[in-house]
Amino acid sequence: MALTKTPICDFGKKADNFELKSIAIMSNDPKRYEEDSFDNMIKFSKNNNFNFPYVIDETQEVAKTYGAVCTPDFFGYNKDLELQYRGRIRELKNLKPIESGESELKNAMKMIAKSNNGPKEQFPSMGCSIKWF
């Protein structure tokens, strides 16, 4: 799988406008999947101008604890650290993001920042399954 620029990168740059803290956690097995190595993560985050930490889940305990199932899988918490959003960035058509309008993730995070609650309707993340050890 090639590393490509994703819409979340734009979201990360604008997240500070509504006081969000973001972190990206990569839980894939980097030994069997070299494209997911720590060196490639660093390149990917620099190429996409991430302004948030992009870290590796070396034991996959984080993914297992949160119940992550695919990459990417998004979790949005309120100020009380209560899960308010678990879903996709935006709608896909033929496995390609529909670029019109703001992303569902961005709208959900704005809602959480303003009201402490996420949207009632949420759609699961779509992506490759986590490459487990």
URUR-V974299 format. One record per pair of residues at least 24 apart in sequence whose ideal C-beta (glycine too) atoms are under 10 Angstrom apart, sorted by the first residue. I is the first residue (numbers start at 0). J is the second residue. Records with the same first field share a line. If there is no record, write none. Layout:
# URUR-V974299
I: J / J
This chain:
# URUR-V974299
0: 27 / 32 / 34 / 35 / 70 / 126 / 127 / 130
1: 34
2: 34 / 35 / 39 / 40 / 42 / 43 / 44 / 46 / 47
3: 43 / 46 / 47
4: 43 / 46 / 47 / 48
5: 43 / 47 / 71 / 88 / 96 / 126
6: 88 / 89 / 96 / 98 / 101 / 102 / 104 / 105
7: 47 / 49 / 51 / 71 / 73 / 88 / 89 / 102 / 104 / 105
8: 43 / 44 / 46 / 47 / 48 / 49 / 50 / 51
9: 47 / 48 / 88 / 101 / 102 / 105
10: 51 / 73 / 88 / 89 / 101 / 102 / 104 / 105 / 108
11: 44 / 47 / 48 / 49 / 50 / 51 / 53
12: 47 / 48 / 49 / 50 / 51
13: 50 / 101 / 105 / 108 / 109
14: 50 / 51 / 105 / 108 / 109 / 112
15: 50 / 51
16: 109 / 112
17: 105 / 108 / 109 / 110 / 111 / 112 / 113
18: 78 / 112
19: 51 / 75 / 76 / 105 / 108 / 109 / 111 / 112
20: 51 / 52 / 76
21: 49 / 50 / 51 / 52 / 53 / 75 / 108
22: 49 / 51 / 52 / 53 / 54
23: 49 / 51 / 52 / 53 / 54 / 71 / 73
24: 52 / 53 / 54 / 55 / 56 / 61 / 62 / 65 / 67 / 70 / 71 / 72 / 74
25: 53 / 54 / 55 / 56 / 57 / 61 / 62 / 70 / 71 / 129
26: 54 / 55 / 56 / 57 / 58 / 59 / 60 / 61 / 62 / 63 / 65 / 67 / 70 / 72 / 129 / 130 / 131 / 132
27: 55 / 56 / 59 / 62 / 70 / 127 / 128 / 129 / 130 / 131 / 132
28: 57 / 59 / 129 / 130 / 131 / 132
29: 55 / 57 / 130
30: 130 / 132
31: 130 / 131 / 132
32: 127 / 130
34: 130
35: 70 / 130
56: 129
58: 132
59: 129 / 130 / 131 / 132
62: 129 / 131
63: 129 / 131
67: 124 / 129
68: 123 / 124 / 126 / 128 / 129
69: 123 / 124 / 125 / 126 / 127 / 128 / 129
70: 124 / 126 / 127 / 128 / 129 / 130
71: 104 / 124 / 125 / 126 / 127
72: 123 / 124 / 125 / 126 / 129
73: 102 / 103 / 104 / 107 / 108 / 121 / 123 / 124
74: 124
75: 104 / 107 / 108 / 110 / 111 / 112 / 117 / 118 / 121
76: 108 / 111 / 117
77: 110 / 111 / 112 / 114 / 115 / 116 / 117
78: 111 / 112 / 115
79: 115
81: 111 / 115 / 116 / 117
82: 111 / 117
83: 107 / 108 / 110 / 111 / 114 / 115 / 116 / 117 / 118 / 121
84: 108 / 110 / 111 / 116 / 117 / 118 / 121
85: 117 / 121 / 122 / 123 / 124
86: 117 / 118 / 120 / 121 / 122 / 123 / 124 / 125
87: 121 / 122 / 123 / 124 / 125 / 126
88: 124 / 125 / 126
89: 122
90: 122 / 125
91: 122 / 125 / 126
94: 125 / 126
96: 125
